Amino acid sequence: MRVKRGIVRRRRHNKIRKMVKGYRSSRRGNIRKANEAIMKAGQHAYMDRRKKKRTFRALWITRLSAAVKEHGLNYSRFAKGLKDKNIVLDRKSLSELAIHEPKVFEQVVKAVS
């Protein structure tokens, strides 16, 4: 007796069709092309989840650099000063301080320099 896969294949295809909603041309209509599109989209999503961390770190450093320049320092000296004084604040929290609590950030800069 042969296996026809009628229900199984239709369910799998429907799952793929649901995922490619909004795609254009044959990437939406053709199941093989749609599956390739989903796999490629998954690869990009995976890479970009890691790239996001790099991008945000660069953003925080840029913000800190700008904030520290106002106080007559540059970022590298500021970072070294933080390490020397054993101030354990990460770049994210420091950049948030620089934006939302400039007075507190000023005190941190004074402590470093």
N, C-alpha and C positions, 0 to 999 in steps of 0.2 A: 504494500500500500504506500502511495507516495504522499509527501507532505506538501500542501499547497500554500501555506503561510498567509492565507487571505487576511485574517484579522490581525495577525502579528505585524505584517508588512504595513497595513493601513494605519495601525496605531503608531508605528515608528515614523511613517511619512507625515502623519498629522502632527506629531511632536516636532518634526523638523520644520514643517510649514508654519507652526506657531512661533518658532524661534526666528524665522526669516521675515516676519511681518515687517513691512516698511522697507525691505530691500528692493532693488530695482532690477528690471529686465529678467534674464534667465536665472539669476541668483534667487529669484523668488519662485519661479514656475517650475524649473527643472530640479528634481530631487537631488540628482548627483551634484549639480552646481551649488545648490542650496546647502548641501552637507559640507562641501568644500568651503563655502563662505562662512558657515558656522565655526568650522575648525580653525580657520584663519582668524576670525574674530576672537575666538578663545585664546589664541596665541598672543594677539595684540593686548587683550585684557590682562593676561598673565604678566607680560613684559611691563605694561604700563602701571600695574599695581606696584612693581618694584621701582619704576622710574619716578613715580609720584613722590617717593621718599627722598630721592635725590633732589627733585625739583623744589620741594618744600625746604630742605636744608639750605639750598642755595638762596631761596627767598629770605629765610631768617638771617642768613649771613649778610645779605645785601641790606636788609633793614637795620641790622646792628651796626654795620659799617657807616651807614648814613647817620644814625643816631649818635654814634661815638664821635664822628667828625665834628658835630656841633660843640663837643666838649674839648676839642683840640687833640684828639687821639686818633690813631688809626686802628682798624680791626685786629690786626695781628698783635699789636702791643697790648690791646685790651684783652685778647684771649690769653696771652702769656701772663698778664697781670692776674687774671682770674685764677689761673692754674697756680701761680706762685703764692697767692693769698689763700689758697684752698677754698675758694668760693665755688660751690658745686651747684651751679644753675645751668640748665641746658639752653641751647640756642633758642628753642621755641619760647620758653618762659621769659627769657631775656628780651626777645623781640616784642612779646606781648607787653612786658613792663614798659619798654621804650614807647610803645604806642599809647597805652591806656593809663599808665602811671609814670609820667615823665619825672616827677619829683623823686620817686623811689629809685628810678633808674639813674638819676643824677647822683644819688648817694652811693649807688653801686660803683659808678664810674670814679667817684672821689675815693672810694675805698681801694680801688685798683691802682689809681695813679699816685 
